[in-house]
Amino acid sequence: MGSWASAGEDLTAILHGVRGAERVIACYQCGTCSGSCPTASAMDYTPRRILHMLRLGLVNRVLESRSIWLCTSCYSCTNRCPREIRIGDAMLGLRALAVDRGVSLPANLLALRDTVIGYHNISGDDNAARLIWSDNLQMASRAFGSKRHADVVFFVGCVASFYPTVYGIPQAMIQVMARAGLDVATLGGEEWCCGYPLFTAGMPALLESLMAHNLARVQDMGAKTLVTTCPSCHYTWSHVYPQWGASSPGLEILHASEFLARLMEQNQIRLGETEQVVTYHDPCDLGRKSGIFDAPRRVIAGVPGVEFREMDANREQALCCGGGGDVQIVDEGVTASVASRRMEQVQRTGARVLLSACQQCKRTLLAAARRDKLRIRVMDLAELVWQAMEQQA
């Protein structure tokens, strides 16, 4: 067992440069973090116990456990901590320390690292095929693929680019933009992974080349606005890149929910009536971590005929879907368990449609609905808006 002095030194090393690190020593072991954590029951050491072990200097024991790799980075613990300790940041710091010290990492995370560095995406597909999701769109909607300059860049993200179950999200978003008459383009094969999967895997230094490439390509486009349907990409562009010294002066960065709300409120798109009873799942990277709660609800309220039923656990208190923090590739069973718990909350609303604003949330919750044989349709906000626009056509 380490002394208090060595514990302090270890904490400094672990959390160097992490905002709020000075608050870790203030933990008084109330257990709120563990009670808030969606994956605590699967961990060797809960968040409360991890903080206690760090104070005792048992750093190596923490790093050698699988607990830090089961954090979904949902920041429920950070949001609810009465001592305002940034526990989510501390978990990222522990991951980075494990990487720096060469502690045994989950094999799938090492594979993820090699895939992103080698292919510039998380799937290992040829990155030149990033527009495969648009293959069955009408040619008028596919004009964005050949443009080299545009006012708006649609940053699609790895998940929507390469995973067929969520192709409908970028298809819907680009058609909404085309119908609105916007000057929009994507980066196509020149779009690289934003780097967030490596950032959350404790490999922040590997973010730099990806960040530099993406910034340069968007600047080459002469874009004024960057829009993404992926909350993780949005969080990376708006929060992580600036923390790493990246500058994109004059570039407005918006999540699709904010962009859609603006289009609707400025009457740039016309919506027909679609009678559906829906509820909404707040993505962690969009809600707790980026503070975007109202825009998605303004979009839902603006679609004629929709009845919205809020879940009991919503906004800051929303339960994670289980798909964040690279947990799915470390232990898919843990992700599945969390997603099923969220679907139980969905069922209690009586809604027939579950909306979200994240392609990974859609993948995770759709898999849970199918696995649990639930008659609930899972959709993205962009898909709802496009559906309503088709009703108007």
C-alpha positions in Angstrom: 0.0 0.0 0.0 1.4 3.4 -1.0 1.8 6.3 1.4 -0.4 9.4 1.1 2.6 11.3 -0.4 3.1 8.7 -3.1 -0.6 8.6 -3.7 -0.6 12.4 -4.4 2.3 12.0 -6.8 0.5 9.2 -8.6 -2.6 11.3 -8.9 -0.7 14.1 -10.4 0.9 11.8 -13.0 -2.3 10.2 -13.8 -4.4 13.3 -14.3 -1.8 15.8 -15.5 -3.5 18.3 -17.8 -7.0 16.9 -17.1 -9.5 19.6 -16.1 -10.9 19.2 -12.6 -8.1 16.8 -11.6 -7.4 18.8 -8.5 -10.8 17.8 -7.2 -10.2 14.1 -7.1 -8.7 14.2 -3.6 -12.0 15.9 -2.5 -13.9 12.6 -2.9 -15.7 11.7 0.3 -16.9 8.2 -0.9 -20.6 8.9 -1.0 -21.0 6.4 -3.8 -23.1 8.6 -6.1 -20.7 7.9 -9.0 -21.1 4.1 -8.7 -24.9 4.4 -8.3 -25.0 6.5 -11.5 -22.6 4.3 -13.6 -24.5 2.2 -16.1 -21.7 -0.5 -16.2 -20.6 -0.5 -12.5 -22.1 -4.0 -11.9 -19.7 -5.4 -14.5 -16.6 -3.7 -13.2 -14.0 -5.3 -10.9 -13.8 -2.0 -9.1 -16.7 0.5 -9.1 -15.9 4.2 -9.7 -16.2 5.0 -6.0 -13.7 2.2 -5.2 -11.3 3.3 -7.9 -11.1 6.8 -6.5 -10.5 5.3 -3.0 -7.8 3.0 -4.4 -6.0 5.9 -6.1 -5.9 7.8 -2.8 -4.2 4.7 -1.3 -1.7 4.6 -4.0 -3.0 1.4 -5.5 -2.6 2.7 -9.1 -1.2 -0.4 -10.7 -4.0 -2.6 -9.3 -6.5 -0.2 -10.9 -4.7 -0.2 -14.2 -4.5 -3.9 -14.4 -8.2 -4.4 -13.9 -10.7 -4.2 -16.7 -12.8 -1.6 -14.8 -11.4 1.4 -16.7 -12.1 -0.2 -20.0 -15.8 -0.6 -19.1 -16.5 3.1 -18.7 -18.8 4.3 -21.5 -17.6 7.9 -21.0 -21.2 8.9 -20.5 -20.3 11.3 -17.7 -23.3 10.5 -15.5 -20.9 10.2 -12.6 -19.4 13.7 -13.4 -22.9 15.2 -13.8 -24.1 13.9 -10.4 -21.0 14.1 -8.2 -21.8 16.4 -5.3 -18.1 17.3 -5.0 -18.0 18.3 -8.7 -15.2 15.9 -9.4 -14.7 15.2 -13.1 -14.6 11.5 -12.7 -15.2 10.8 -16.4 -12.0 12.8 -17.2 -10.2 10.8 -14.5 -11.2 7.5 -16.2 -9.8 8.8 -19.5 -6.6 9.8 -17.6 -6.3 6.3 -16.3 -6.7 4.8 -19.7 -4.0 7.1 -21.0 -1.7 6.1 -18.1 -2.3 2.4 -18.9 -1.2 3.0 -22.5 1.8 5.0 -21.4 3.0 2.4 -19.0 2.4 -0.5 -21.4 -0.1 -2.2 -19.2 -1.9 -5.0 -21.0 -4.7 -3.4 -23.1 -7.8 -5.2 -24.4 -6.7 -6.8 -27.7 -9.7 -5.2 -29.6 -8.5 -1.7 -28.6 -5.1 -2.4 -30.1 -6.8 -3.6 -33.2 -8.9 -0.5 -33.3 -5.8 1.6 -33.0 -4.2 -0.2 -35.9 -7.3 0.0 -38.0 -7.9 3.8 -37.6 -4.2 4.6 -38.2 -4.1 2.2 -41.2 -7.4 2.9 -42.8 -8.5 6.3 -41.4 -11.8 4.8 -40.2 -13.0 2.4 -37.5 -14.3 -0.4 -39.8 -11.2 -1.2 -41.8 -12.9 -0.6 -45.1 -11.3 1.3 -48.0 -11.7 4.9 -47.0 -12.3 5.9 -50.6 -15.7 4.1 -50.2 -17.0 6.6 -47.6 -19.9 7.6 -49.8 -21.2 4.0 -50.3 -24.3 4.9 -48.2 -25.3 7.3 -51.0 -25.3 4.7 -53.8 -29.1 4.3 -54.0 -29.9 8.0 -53.8 -31.3 9.9 -56.7 -28.6 11.6 -58.8 -29.9 15.1 -57.8 -29.2 14.2 -54.1 -25.8 12.8 -54.9 -24.4 16.0 -56.5 -22.7 16.8 -53.1 -20.2 14.0 -53.8 -18.4 15.8 -56.6 -18.2 19.3 -55.1 -14.9 20.7 -53.9 -16.2 24.0 -52.5 -19.3 24.5 -50.4 -20.8 26.8 -47.7 -21.8 23.7 -45.6 -19.7 20.6 -45.0 -21.6 17.5 -43.9 -19.1 15.5 -41.8 -20.7 12.0 -41.9 -18.5 10.1 -39.4 -17.3 6.5 -39.6 -20.3 4.7 -38.2 -22.8 6.2 -40.7 -20.4 5.9 -43.5 -19.7 2.2 -43.2 -22.4 0.4 -41.1 -25.5 -0.4 -43.2 -28.0 -0.4 -40.3 -27.6 3.4 -40.1 -27.1 4.4 -43.7 -30.6 5.9 -43.5 -29.3 8.7 -41.3 -26.9 10.3 -43.8 -29.3 9.5 -46.6 -32.0 11.5 -44.8 -29.8 14.3 -43.8 -28.3 15.0 -47.2 -31.8 14.8 -48.8 -33.1 17.3 -46.3 -30.2 19.6 -47.2 -30.7 19.2 -50.9 -34.4 19.9 -50.7 -33.6 23.0 -48.7 -31.5 24.2 -51.6 -28.3 24.4 -49.5 -24.8 24.6 -50.9 -23.5 21.4 -49.2 -20.8 18.9 -49.8 -19.0 16.1 -47.9 -15.3 15.3 -47.8 -15.9 11.9 -49.4 -12.8 9.7 -49.1 -10.9 12.7 -47.8 -12.9 12.6 -44.5 -10.9 10.7 -41.9 -12.0 9.4 -38.5 -12.4 12.4 -36.2 -10.1 10.5 -33.7 -12.5 10.3 -30.8 -12.4 6.5 -30.6 -8.6 6.7 -30.0 -9.0 9.7 -27.7 -11.4 7.7 -25.4 -9.1 4.6 -25.7 -6.4 6.5 -23.9 -4.4 7.4 -27.1 -4.9 11.1 -27.4 -1.6 11.7 -29.1 -2.8 9.7 -32.1 -5.6 12.3 -32.6 -3.2 14.9 -33.9 -2.6 13.7 -37.4 -6.3 12.9 -37.9 -7.3 16.3 -36.6 -4.8 18.2 -38.8 -6.0 16.4 -41.9 -9.7 17.0 -41.3 -9.1 20.7 -40.5 -7.1 21.2 -43.6 -9.7 19.5 -45.8 -12.6 21.5 -44.4 -10.6 24.7 -44.8 -9.9 23.8 -48.4 -13.6 23.6 -48.9 -14.0 27.2 -47.9 -16.9 26.1 -45.7 -18.7 28.4 -43.2 -20.5 25.7 -41.4 -19.7 22.1 -40.4 -22.7 19.8 -39.6 -22.5 16.3 -38.3 -25.2 13.8 -37.3 -22.7 12.1 -34.9 -22.6 13.6 -31.4 -19.1 12.1 -30.9 -17.8 13.9 -34.0 -19.5 17.1 -32.9 -18.0 16.8 -29.4 -14.5 16.2 -31.0 -14.8 19.2 -33.4 -16.2 21.6 -30.8 -14.4 20.5 -27.6 -11.5 18.1 -28.1 -9.9 19.8 -31.1 -9.7 23.2 -29.4 -8.3 21.5 -26.3 -5.5 20.2 -28.5 -4.7 23.7 -29.9 -6.7 23.3 -33.2 -8.1 26.5 -34.6 -10.9 26.8 -37.2 -11.7 30.5 -37.2 -15.0 31.4 -38.9 -16.2 27.8 -38.9 -19.6 27.3 -37.2 -19.8 23.7 -35.9 -23.4 22.4 -35.4 -24.9 19.1 -34.6 -27.6 18.0 -37.0 -30.3 18.6 -34.4 -29.3 22.3 -34.1 -29.1 22.6 -37.9 -32.5 21.0 -38.4 -34.1 23.1 -35.8 -32.8 26.2 -37.5 -34.0 25.1 -40.9 -37.5 24.4 -39.5 -37.7 27.7 -37.5 -36.6 29.7 -40.5 -39.1 28.0 -42.7 -36.5 26.7 -45.1 -38.1 23.2 -45.2 -41.8 22.2 -45.4 -43.1 19.3 -43.3 -46.2 17.2 -43.8 -48.1 15.5 -41.1 -46.9 12.1 -39.7 -49.0 10.7 -36.9 -46.6 8.8 -34.5 -46.2 8.4 -30.8 -42.5 8.9 -30.0 -40.0 9.2 -27.2 -36.5 10.5 -27.3 -33.1 9.2 -26.1 -30.5 11.8 -25.2 -27.1 10.7 -26.5 -24.4 11.2 -23.8 -22.0 13.1 -26.1 -24.7 15.4 -27.3 -26.5 16.0 -24.0 -24.4 15.8 -20.8 -21.1 16.5 -22.6 -22.2 19.1 -25.1 -25.2 20.6 -23.3 -27.6 20.1 -26.3 -30.9 19.1 -24.9 -33.4 21.6 -26.4 -32.6 21.5 -30.1 -33.7 17.9 -30.5 -37.0 18.5 -28.7 -37.6 21.6 -30.8 -37.3 19.4 -33.9 -39.7 16.9 -32.5 -42.2 19.6 -31.5 -42.0 21.1 -35.0 -43.1 17.9 -36.8 -46.9 18.0 -37.4 -48.9 15.1 -36.0 -46.2 13.7 -33.6 -47.1 13.0 -30.0 -44.0 13.2 -27.8 -43.8 11.2 -24.5 -40.7 12.0 -22.4 -39.0 9.1 -20.6 -38.6 9.4 -16.8 -34.8 9.4 -17.2 -34.2 12.2 -19.6 -31.9 15.2 -20.3 -29.1 15.2 -17.8 -30.5 12.1 -16.1 -30.8 10.0 -19.2 -29.4 6.5 -19.1 -26.5 5.8 -21.5 -27.3 3.4 -24.4 -24.2 1.5 -23.6 -22.5 2.1 -26.9 -20.0 4.7 -25.9 -16.4 4.7 -24.6 -15.3 1.8 -26.9 -17.0 -0.5 -24.4 -18.8 -2.4 -27.2 -15.6 -3.7 -28.7 -14.2 -4.6 -25.2 -17.3 -6.5 -24.0 -20.4 -6.5 -26.2 -22.4 -8.2 -23.5 -22.0 -5.2 -21.2 -23.3 -2.9 -23.9 -26.2 -5.2 -24.6 -27.2 -5.2 -20.9 -27.2 -1.4 -20.7 -29.1 -1.1 -23.9 -31.8 -3.5 -22.7 -32.3 -1.4 -19.5 -32.8 1.7 -21.6 -35.3 -0.1 -23.8 -37.3 -1.0 -20.6 -37.6 2.7 -19.9 -38.7 3.3 -23.5 -41.4 0.7 -23.2 -42.9 2.4 -20.1 -43.7 5.5 -22.2 -45.9 3.4 -24.6 -44.2 5.1 -27.6 -44.0 3.1 -30.8 -41.0 5.1 -32.1 -37.8 5.7 -30.3 -35.9 8.7 -31.6 -32.3 9.6 -31.0 -29.7 11.9 -32.6 -26.7 9.6 -32.8 -25.9 6.8 -35.2 -24.2 4.7 -32.5 -27.2 5.1 -30.2 -29.4 3.9 -33.1 -27.2 0.9 -33.8 -27.1 -0.1 -30.1 -30.8 0.5 -29.3 -32.0 -1.1 -32.5 -30.0 -4.2 -31.7 -31.6 -4.3 -28.2 -35.1 -3.9 -29.7 -34.5 -6.8 -32.1 -32.8 -9.0 -29.4 -35.7 -8.4 -27.0 -38.3 -8.7 -29.7 -39.8 -5.3 -29.1 -42.3 -3.8 -31.5 -40.6 -0.4 -31.3 -39.1 1.4 -34.3 -35.7 3.1 -33.8 -35.1 6.3 -35.8 -32.8 9.3 -36.0 -34.2 12.8 -35.9 -32.9 13.4 -39.4 -35.0 10.4 -40.6 -38.1 11.7 -38.9 -37.7 15.1 -40.6 -37.1 13.6 -44.0 -40.1 11.3 -43.6 -42.3 14.4 -42.8 -40.8 16.3 -45.8 -41.8 13.3 -48.1 -45.3 13.6 -46.7 -45.4 17.2 -47.8 -44.1 16.4 -51.3 
